[in-house]
């Protein structure tokens, strides 16, 4: 089966610009996650969707970050305006519906964002 | 609050040597624990997980981990390391109120010399 797809793989922008990342989860996976991984740190959950509803966005900086999952499949994460400290790898993950594979998250390759 | 500590930032071993990567957690109940591996330019791959039962867990690629409640540890081991094991390894614990939320440690980078 195809894995989690993300694009673009790399992005360089200047501070105060906006940027968007796209994620296509594994087919049939109901839950989708966006993580931020800053260099030298472990991934940190930004937002979790169950189908097209938000389950957890407690660590999402809502003044500049937004995410949506239209139709419960693909998802987009946006940053507007970007700051230098947003430089990181943004990972998308998906997991099967509840009861079919507890906590097994499948990760995409990530988008490396550099803000200059 | 839940947290994970990986005390070793960087470990270097010779190919064929044994390996142990340390992980300590902070959690208020029986935790769900995970080890992930991240190769350069790739996403994270699940090596193994512990939910309950046998405290010695077998994973993929010849890895195993042992849950020790008394030491709040979940160390990852491999008896003989291969050059292809060079990567970054992350220990994670599931959140207390949201068990789908993974809380990761800072990772251990493994370098393997021939």
Interface residues (C-beta under 8 A of the other chain):
Chain A: X3 X4 X31 X33 X40 X41 X42 X43 X44 X45 X48 X55 X56 X91 X93 X95 X102 X103 X104 X105 X106 X107 X108 X109 X110
Chain B: X4 X32 X34 X36 X41 X42 X43 X44 X45 X46 X49 X51 X90 X92 X94 X98 X99 X100 X101 X102 X103 X104 X105 X106 X107
